[in-house]
Amino acid sequence: MGVVLSLLRKHSDKKKARKAGAIMDKTVNSTSPVSAAAAAIPEMTKTVTSSGSSSDEQLSINIVGAGLGGLGAAISCAMGGHNVRVIEQAKEISEIGAGLQVTPNGSRLLQHWKVPEAFWGTVAEPMDVYVHRYAGEVLYREQDFNTRMRAKYGAPFVDVHRADLQQALYKRALELGVTFSLDERVVSLDVAGRTDTSLTTASGKTFSADLVIGADGLWSQCRKTFLGDTPRSKPIPTGDLAYRIVLTLNDITDEDLRQWVRNPTVHFWIGPGAHAVGYSLRNGDMYNIVLLVPDTLPGTVAKEKASVEEMQALFSSWDPTLQRFLGYVDSVDKWKLCHMEELDHWVNDEANLVFLGDACHPMLPYLAQGANSSLEDGAVLGTILSHVKEKAQLRTALHSYEALRKQRGEAIVRETFAQRADFHMVDGEPQAKRDEVLRAGPRWETLSAFPSRWNCPKVQPWLYGYDAIAEAGKEVAKWSSQAKQEAPVAIHANL
């Protein structure tokens, strides 16, 4: 929490797309909108050369990975006028996955990017948030959570199905002219000692570009190229695993539980060494449950089919309501939760490879910031790159992105571990004191974080109040000022 408080104090102190409709390398022409907010950000100074021509170069960008961060970066870079290709090993952007929570720092980006309106009809907006003692007692409740979030942050807190969000981002990227190369697994990346890049896929195809964005997740091939096949490049088990469950309303016959699902809320159950979270999806037609427990998977296994009976037994002494939900589960997988050592840099020496999301800062799901932080990364990177007018500016742009994002991304990672510590306390005096704090409710004057950071008056604004587009705009404004100071004899293109 000290890192967060330090950041909070520091904060208080101080071309449109060229082609559109590209699907699997087939393109049709279209005109892409340019965001008014992005257009309002100061551009880097353009200079006129002795020949009288001004530089305004479109970058070619290959993004490895079509997860949420990769798609967000694709949208943001395409809105900035660059030529973007996404290379993804899956054969299609398919309707798979479970639930996730899009907090206001993420949802404001979806609004800014103008994702298809139909997406917003698939979300569930929780009215209340509850924190339960594992046996069922409500330790804390925040009512009118949905209206409070909108009023406080100008953007909603929504629970969504990952597939719905991924499809919305994919469709928006297509509208903006992003090219997708699917069923292409990257096996090698050539970036060292050159100003451009070349990557090769398992099919033998080669893709060249000015820049590669490594958005290929926890098991990143791009990161392996960057660091070498060393222990430091590999994920590290956190000691926890997750059971991920999605129930449809049709699966549930218990009328009390059906009403629970139809009326969206968020429920946390916190207990010794474990916790659970449940929330509605798809406008109250689905229920998502995540169970976080000690890791029992073999060291080399990241995911495997789990025993439903074993899972139910782990929660046999927990809230009867949670047990009733788990009684409807007929199959479940368990996933090892991993993190990694902090990287020294997110940009390589040649400034032609940059990372975002889980490829550089994987995080425990305990603050629901993995997806949201990846969207922030993509928004900041794309916004900064939208003001790169010549390739020579790329190094400055990428290092500015790293300076803006690395500290925050890694601080969130550390805060997820702090949240785990508060939610997973074993029964005893510290747990009893934690419960007293929860029953009393959050207070700003408390020196440490509220045990539920979701409702903490210090941590919550730090997470949800972050405006990635505005922060990137401030960074670009610094460039503009520095460029004028460092090149006083330049002739401005708009004169």
DAWO-V463886 format. One record per residue. N is the residue number from 1. RES is the residue in three letters. SS is DSSP state (h for helix, s for strand, l for the rest). PSI is psi in radians with two decimals (NA if undefined). NEAR is the number of other C-alpha atoms within 12 Angstrom. Layout:
BEGIN
N_RES_SS_PSI_NEAR ; N_RES_SS_PSI_NEAR
END
This chain:
BEGIN
1_MET_l_-0.45_28 ; 2_GLY_h_-0.65_18 ; 3_VAL_h_-0.78_24 ; 4_VAL_h_-0.80_32 ; 5_LEU_h_-0.67_26 ; 6_SER_h_-0.76_18 ; 7_LEU_h_-0.67_23 ; 8_LEU_h_-0.73_24 ; 9_ARG_h_-0.75_15 ; 10_LYS_h_-0.69_12 ; 11_HIS_h_-0.67_16 ; 12_SER_h_-0.40_12 ; 13_ASP_h_-0.61_8 ; 14_LYS_l_NA_7 ; 15_LYS_l_0.71_30 ; 16_LYS_l_2.87_29 ; 17_ALA_l_2.42_36 ; 18_ARG_l_-0.57_30 ; 19_LYS_l_2.68_30 ; 20_ALA_s_2.83_34 ; 21_GLY_s_0.39_26 ; 22_ALA_s_2.13_29 ; 23_ILE_s_2.09_26 ; 24_MET_l_0.82_23 ; 25_ASP_l_0.14_20 ; 26_LYS_s_2.33_17 ; 27_THR_s_2.62_20 ; 28_VAL_s_2.79_20 ; 29_ASN_l_2.53_17 ; 30_SER_l_2.91_18 ; 31_THR_l_2.28_20 ; 32_SER_l_2.47_29 ; 33_PRO_l_2.62_28 ; 34_VAL_l_2.21_26 ; 35_SER_l_2.39_27 ; 36_ALA_h_-0.65_14 ; 37_ALA_h_-0.75_23 ; 38_ALA_h_-0.67_36 ; 39_ALA_h_-0.45_23 ; 40_ALA_l_-0.24_19 ; 41_ILE_l_2.36_27 ; 42_PRO_l_2.39_26 ; 43_GLU_l_2.73_33 ; 44_MET_l_2.61_33 ; 45_THR_l_2.22_33 ; 46_LYS_l_2.40_29 ; 47_THR_s_2.58_27 ; 48_VAL_s_2.24_19 ; 49_THR_l_3.04_14 ; 50_SER_l_-0.38_11 ; 51_SER_l_-0.15_8 ; 52_GLY_l_0.00_13 ; 53_SER_l_2.56_14 ; 54_SER_s_2.50_20 ; 55_SER_l_2.35_23 ; 56_ASP_l_1.36_24 ; 57_GLU_l_2.35_24 ; 58_GLN_l_2.19_31 ; 59_LEU_l_2.59_36 ; 60_SER_s_2.25_36 ; 61_ILE_s_2.20_45 ; 62_ASN_s_2.16_47 ; 63_ILE_s_2.14_54 ; 64_VAL_s_1.92_52 ; 65_GLY_l_2.20_43 ; 66_ALA_l_0.65_46 ; 67_GLY_l_-2.97_43 ; 68_LEU_h_-0.73_45 ; 69_GLY_h_-0.75_47 ; 70_GLY_h_-0.73_49 ; 71_LEU_h_-0.69_53 ; 72_GLY_h_-0.74_54 ; 73_ALA_h_-0.67_53 ; 74_ALA_h_-0.79_56 ; 75_ILE_h_-0.84_55 ; 76_SER_h_-0.73_53 ; 77_CYS_h_-0.66_48 ; 78_ALA_h_-0.67_48 ; 79_MET_h_-0.45_47 ; 80_GLY_l_0.00_46 ; 81_GLY_l_0.17_40 ; 82_HIS_l_2.84_43 ; 83_ASN_s_1.95_39 ; 84_VAL_s_2.34_48 ; 85_ARG_s_2.38_45 ; 86_VAL_s_2.23_51 ; 87_ILE_s_2.08_45 ; 88_GLU_l_2.37_34 ; 89_GLN_l_-0.41_27 ; 90_ALA_l_2.64_22 ; 91_LYS_l_-0.41_15 ; 92_GLU_l_2.78_22 ; 93_ILE_l_1.62_32 ; 94_SER_l_2.89_20 ; 95_GLU_l_1.25_17 ; 96_ILE_l_2.95_17 ; 97_GLY_l_-3.02_22 ; 98_ALA_l_-2.71_32 ; 99_GLY_s_2.76_37 ; 100_LEU_s_2.82_42 ; 101_GLN_s_2.13_42 ; 102_VAL_s_1.90_42 ; 103_THR_l_2.93_42 ; 104_PRO_h_-0.56_42 ; 105_ASN_h_-0.41_43 ; 106_GLY_h_-0.74_44 ; 107_SER_h_-0.54_42 ; 108_ARG_h_-0.49_32 ; 109_LEU_h_-0.69_44 ; 110_LEU_h_-0.66_41 ; 111_GLN_h_-0.78_26 ; 112_HIS_h_-0.68_32 ; 113_TRP_h_-0.17_42 ; 114_LYS_l_0.96_29 ; 115_VAL_l_2.74_31 ; 116_PRO_l_2.40_24 ; 117_GLU_h_-0.54_18 ; 118_ALA_h_-0.49_17 ; 119_PHE_h_-0.74_30 ; 120_TRP_h_-0.34_27 ; 121_GLY_l_-0.13_22 ; 122_THR_l_-0.09_27 ; 123_VAL_l_2.87_35 ; 124_ALA_s_2.24_37 ; 125_GLU_l_1.86_39 ; 126_PRO_l_2.32_39 ; 127_MET_l_-0.60_31 ; 128_ASP_l_2.74_30 ; 129_VAL_s_2.29_34 ; 130_TYR_s_2.46_35 ; 131_VAL_s_2.06_40 ; 132_HIS_s_2.53_32 ; 133_ARG_s_2.60_37 ; 134_TYR_l_-0.53_38 ; 135_ALA_l_-0.20_24 ; 136_GLY_l_-0.44_24 ; 137_GLU_l_2.35_23 ; 138_VAL_s_2.00_24 ; 139_LEU_s_-0.55_31 ; 140_TYR_s_2.49_33 ; 141_ARG_s_2.27_27 ; 142_GLU_s_1.97_29 ; 143_GLN_l_2.81_19 ; 144_ASP_l_0.66_20 ; 145_PHE_h_-0.70_27 ; 146_ASN_h_-0.80_28 ; 147_THR_h_-0.58_21 ; 148_ARG_h_-0.74_22 ; 149_MET_h_-0.80_33 ; 150_ARG_h_-0.72_24 ; 151_ALA_h_-0.67_15 ; 152_LYS_h_-0.64_20 ; 153_TYR_h_-0.09_26 ; 154_GLY_l_0.33_23 ; 155_ALA_l_2.66_28 ; 156_PRO_l_2.81_34 ; 157_PHE_l_2.05_43 ; 158_VAL_s_2.53_45 ; 159_ASP_s_2.25_44 ; 160_VAL_s_2.79_43 ; 161_HIS_s_2.30_39 ; 162_ARG_h_-0.70_32 ; 163_ALA_h_-0.67_27 ; 164_ASP_h_-0.75_35 ; 165_LEU_h_-0.74_47 ; 166_GLN_h_-0.72_35 ; 167_GLN_h_-0.68_30 ; 168_ALA_h_-0.76_36 ; 169_LEU_h_-0.71_38 ; 170_TYR_h_-0.82_40 ; 171_LYS_h_-0.69_32 ; 172_ARG_h_-0.69_37 ; 173_ALA_h_-0.72_43 ; 174_LEU_h_-0.74_39 ; 175_GLU_h_-0.57_35 ; 176_LEU_l_0.05_46 ; 177_GLY_l_0.22_42 ; 178_VAL_l_2.39_51 ; 179_THR_s_2.37_40 ; 180_PHE_s_2.27_42 ; 181_SER_s_1.74_33 ; 182_LEU_l_2.87_28 ; 183_ASP_l_0.67_23 ; 184_GLU_l_1.81_28 ; 185_ARG_l_2.11_30 ; 186_VAL_s_2.23_38 ; 187_VAL_s_-0.39_26 ; 188_SER_s_2.67_28 ; 189_LEU_s_2.16_36 ; 190_ASP_s_1.81_29 ; 191_VAL_l_-0.28_30 ; 192_ALA_l_2.37_20 ; 193_GLY_l_0.42_14 ; 194_ARG_l_2.78_19 ; 195_THR_l_-0.39_23 ; 196_ASP_l_-2.97_27 ; 197_THR_s_2.77_31 ; 198_SER_s_2.27_31 ; 199_LEU_s_2.62_37 ; 200_THR_s_2.45_25 ; 201_THR_s_2.98_25 ; 202_ALA_l_-0.42_19 ; 203_SER_l_-0.14_17 ; 204_GLY_l_-0.03_14 ; 205_LYS_l_2.61_20 ; 206_THR_s_2.37_22 ; 207_PHE_s_2.19_35 ; 208_SER_s_2.65_28 ; 209_ALA_s_2.91_32 ; 210_ASP_l_-0.55_36 ; 211_LEU_s_2.45_44 ; 212_VAL_s_2.27_48 ; 213_ILE_s_2.01_53 ; 214_GLY_s_1.76_50 ; 215_ALA_l_0.61_45 ; 216_ASP_l_0.44_39 ; 217_GLY_l_-2.90_37 ; 218_LEU_l_-0.67_35 ; 219_TRP_l_0.73_27 ; 220_SER_l_2.15_36 ; 221_GLN_h_-0.59_33 ; 222_CYS_h_-0.71_44 ; 223_ARG_h_-0.64_43 ; 224_LYS_h_-0.68_27 ; 225_THR_h_-0.70_28 ; 226_PHE_h_-0.78_36 ; 227_LEU_h_-0.25_26 ; 228_GLY_l_2.88_16 ; 229_ASP_l_1.27_16 ; 230_THR_l_2.83_12 ; 231_PRO_h_-0.56_13 ; 232_ARG_h_-0.37_19 ; 233_SER_h_-0.09_27 ; 234_LYS_l_2.57_31 ; 235_PRO_l_2.67_33 ; 236_ILE_s_2.20_25 ; 237_PRO_s_2.44_27 ; 238_THR_s_-0.22_30 ; 239_GLY_s_-0.02_24 ; 240_ASP_s_2.75_32 ; 241_LEU_s_2.88_37 ; 242_ALA_s_2.31_36 ; 243_TYR_s_2.22_42 ; 244_ARG_s_2.20_36 ; 245_ILE_s_2.36_38 ; 246_VAL_s_2.14_39 ; 247_LEU_s_2.44_35 ; 248_THR_s_2.79_28 ; 249_LEU_h_-0.58_28 ; 250_ASN_h_-0.38_18 ; 251_ASP_h_-0.37_21 ; 252_ILE_l_2.15_26 ; 253_THR_l_-0.38_17 ; 254_ASP_l_2.02_17 ; 255_GLU_h_-0.60_15 ; 256_ASP_h_-0.75_15 ; 257_LEU_h_-0.62_33 ; 258_ARG_h_-0.70_25 ; 259_GLN_h_-0.65_19 ; 260_TRP_h_-0.78_31 ; 261_VAL_h_-0.71_38 ; 262_ARG_h_-0.44_27 ; 263_ASN_l_1.62_26 ; 264_PRO_l_2.25_37 ; 265_THR_l_2.96_36 ; 266_VAL_s_2.32_41 ; 267_HIS_s_2.22_40 ; 268_PHE_s_2.38_41 ; 269_TRP_s_2.16_40 ; 270_ILE_s_2.32_45 ; 271_GLY_s_-3.08_38 ; 272_PRO_l_1.95_28 ; 273_GLY_l_0.16_27 ; 274_ALA_s_2.83_35 ; 275_HIS_s_2.90_41 ; 276_ALA_s_2.66_45 ; 277_VAL_s_2.42_41 ; 278_GLY_s_2.47_43 ; 279_TYR_s_2.74_47 ; 280_SER_s_2.69_45 ; 281_LEU_s_2.95_43 ; 282_ARG_h_0.98_37 ; 283_ASN_h_0.56_28 ; 284_GLY_h_0.30_33 ; 285_ASP_l_-0.10_31 ; 286_MET_s_2.76_36 ; 287_TYR_s_2.25_46 ; 288_ASN_s_2.28_41 ; 289_ILE_s_2.32_38 ; 290_VAL_s_2.23_39 ; 291_LEU_s_2.14_43 ; 292_LEU_s_2.04_39 ; 293_VAL_s_2.95_34 ; 294_PRO_s_2.49_26 ; 295_ASP_l_2.16_25 ; 296_THR_l_0.09_26 ; 297_LEU_l_2.58_25 ; 298_PRO_l_2.69_15 ; 299_GLY_l_-0.58_19 ; 300_THR_l_-0.01_15 ; 301_VAL_l_2.15_18 ; 302_ALA_l_-0.47_25 ; 303_LYS_s_2.48_22 ; 304_GLU_s_2.81_20 ; 305_LYS_s_2.37_20 ; 306_ALA_s_2.83_24 ; 307_SER_l_2.13_17 ; 308_VAL_h_-0.72_22 ; 309_GLU_h_-0.69_18 ; 310_GLU_h_-0.76_20 ; 311_MET_h_-0.82_32 ; 312_GLN_h_-0.62_27 ; 313_ALA_h_-0.59_14 ; 314_LEU_h_-0.45_27 ; 315_PHE_l_0.40_34 ; 316_SER_l_-0.35_19 ; 317_SER_l_0.18_18 ; 318_TRP_l_-3.14_29 ; 319_ASP_l_2.21_28 ; 320_PRO_h_-0.55_21 ; 321_THR_h_-0.79_26 ; 322_LEU_h_-0.74_37 ; 323_GLN_h_-0.64_28 ; 324_ARG_h_-0.71_22 ; 325_PHE_h_-0.80_39 ; 326_LEU_h_-0.39_38 ; 327_GLY_l_-0.32_25 ; 328_TYR_l_-0.04_27 ; 329_VAL_l_2.24_29 ; 330_ASP_l_-0.23_20 ; 331_SER_l_2.65_22 ; 332_VAL_s_2.59_28 ; 333_ASP_s_2.77_27 ; 334_LYS_s_2.46_31 ; 335_TRP_s_2.24_34 ; 336_LYS_s_2.34_35 ; 337_LEU_s_2.20_35 ; 338_CYS_s_2.80_33 ; 339_HIS_s_-2.88_35 ; 340_MET_l_2.84_29 ; 341_GLU_l_2.57_26 ; 342_GLU_l_2.33_25 ; 343_LEU_l_2.59_29 ; 344_ASP_l_-0.65_20 ; 345_HIS_l_2.71_28 ; 346_TRP_l_0.02_41 ; 347_VAL_s_2.40_37 ; 348_ASN_l_3.00_33 ; 349_ASP_l_-0.57_22 ; 350_GLU_l_-0.13_26 ; 351_ALA_l_0.74_34 ; 352_ASN_l_0.14_43 ; 353_LEU_s_2.26_43 ; 354_VAL_s_2.65_49 ; 355_PHE_s_2.74_50 ; 356_LEU_l_2.87_54 ; 357_GLY_l_-2.53_50 ; 358_ASP_h_-0.30_46 ; 359_ALA_h_-0.37_45 ; 360_CYS_h_-0.33_48 ; 361_HIS_h_1.08_48 ; 362_PRO_l_2.52_44 ; 363_MET_l_2.65_41 ; 364_LEU_l_2.61_38 ; 365_PRO_h_0.24_39 ; 366_TYR_h_-0.16_41 ; 367_LEU_h_0.10_36 ; 368_ALA_l_0.67_36 ; 369_GLN_l_-0.02_42 ; 370_GLY_h_-0.96_39 ; 371_ALA_h_-0.77_42 ; 372_ASN_h_-0.71_43 ; 373_SER_h_-0.63_50 ; 374_SER_h_-0.69_44 ; 375_LEU_h_-0.69_47 ; 376_GLU_h_-0.80_49 ; 377_ASP_h_-0.87_55 ; 378_GLY_h_-0.68_49 ; 379_ALA_h_-0.80_50 ; 380_VAL_h_-0.81_47 ; 381_LEU_h_-0.83_56 ; 382_GLY_h_-0.68_48 ; 383_THR_h_-0.76_49 ; 384_ILE_h_-0.77_51 ; 385_LEU_h_-0.42_52 ; 386_SER_l_-0.30_49 ; 387_HIS_l_0.19_44 ; 388_VAL_l_2.03_37 ; 389_LYS_l_-0.14_27 ; 390_GLU_l_2.66_25 ; 391_LYS_h_-0.50_28 ; 392_ALA_h_-0.36_22 ; 393_GLN_h_-0.10_30 ; 394_LEU_h_-0.72_38 ; 395_ARG_h_-0.84_26 ; 396_THR_h_-0.72_31 ; 397_ALA_h_-0.82_36 ; 398_LEU_h_-0.66_43 ; 399_HIS_h_-0.51_30 ; 400_SER_h_-0.72_35 ; 401_TYR_h_-0.83_40 ; 402_GLU_h_-0.76_35 ; 403_ALA_h_-0.60_25 ; 404_LEU_h_-0.58_31 ; 405_ARG_h_-0.53_38 ; 406_LYS_h_-0.80_33 ; 407_GLN_h_-0.77_27 ; 408_ARG_h_-0.82_32 ; 409_GLY_h_-0.77_41 ; 410_GLU_h_-0.52_37 ; 411_ALA_h_-0.65_30 ; 412_ILE_h_-0.72_40 ; 413_VAL_h_-0.82_38 ; 414_ARG_h_-0.61_30 ; 415_GLU_h_-0.50_35 ; 416_THR_h_-0.63_34 ; 417_PHE_h_-0.63_27 ; 418_ALA_h_-0.67_29 ; 419_GLN_h_-0.70_33 ; 420_ARG_h_-0.78_34 ; 421_ALA_h_-0.71_29 ; 422_ASP_h_-0.61_34 ; 423_PHE_h_-0.43_39 ; 424_HIS_l_0.36_32 ; 425_MET_l_2.39_26 ; 426_VAL_l_2.75_23 ; 427_ASP_l_2.36_20 ; 428_GLY_l_-2.97_13 ; 429_GLU_h_-0.81_11 ; 430_PRO_h_-0.69_18 ; 431_GLN_h_-0.71_25 ; 432_ALA_h_-0.70_19 ; 433_LYS_h_-0.70_19 ; 434_ARG_h_-0.77_32 ; 435_ASP_h_-0.63_32 ; 436_GLU_h_-0.73_19 ; 437_VAL_h_-0.74_24 ; 438_LEU_h_-0.75_33 ; 439_ARG_h_-0.60_24 ; 440_ALA_h_-0.41_18 ; 441_GLY_l_2.84_27 ; 442_PRO_l_2.50_30 ; 443_ARG_l_2.31_21 ; 444_TRP_l_-0.62_17 ; 445_GLU_l_-0.18_12 ; 446_THR_l_2.29_17 ; 447_LEU_l_-0.69_17 ; 448_SER_l_2.99_25 ; 449_ALA_l_2.60_33 ; 450_PHE_l_2.42_34 ; 451_PRO_l_-0.47_45 ; 452_SER_l_1.75_43 ; 453_ARG_h_-0.32_39 ; 454_TRP_h_-0.47_41 ; 455_ASN_h_0.18_34 ; 456_CYS_l_2.25_32 ; 457_PRO_l_-0.14_27 ; 458_LYS_l_-0.88_33 ; 459_VAL_h_-0.72_39 ; 460_GLN_h_-0.85_34 ; 461_PRO_h_-0.60_27 ; 462_TRP_h_-0.68_36 ; 463_LEU_h_-1.00_38 ; 464_TYR_h_-0.40_39 ; 465_GLY_l_-0.06_33 ; 466_TYR_l_2.23_37 ; 467_ASP_l_1.74_34 ; 468_ALA_h_-0.69_40 ; 469_ILE_h_-0.77_41 ; 470_ALA_h_-0.71_28 ; 471_GLU_h_-0.70_31 ; 472_ALA_h_-0.65_40 ; 473_GLY_h_-0.69_33 ; 474_LYS_h_-0.68_26 ; 475_GLU_h_-0.72_34 ; 476_VAL_h_-0.64_38 ; 477_ALA_h_-0.63_24 ; 478_LYS_h_-0.73_23 ; 479_TRP_h_-0.84_29 ; 480_SER_h_-0.75_27 ; 481_SER_h_-0.78_18 ; 482_GLN_h_-0.68_16 ; 483_ALA_h_-0.67_24 ; 484_LYS_h_-0.62_20 ; 485_GLN_h_-0.64_13 ; 486_GLU_h_-0.34_12 ; 487_ALA_l_1.15_17 ; 488_PRO_l_-0.32_14 ; 489_VAL_l_-0.02_13 ; 490_ALA_l_2.53_20 ; 491_ILE_l_2.15_19 ; 492_HIS_s_2.43_22 ; 493_ALA_l_-0.44_17 ; 494_ASN_l_0.14_11 ; 495_LEU_l_NA_10
END
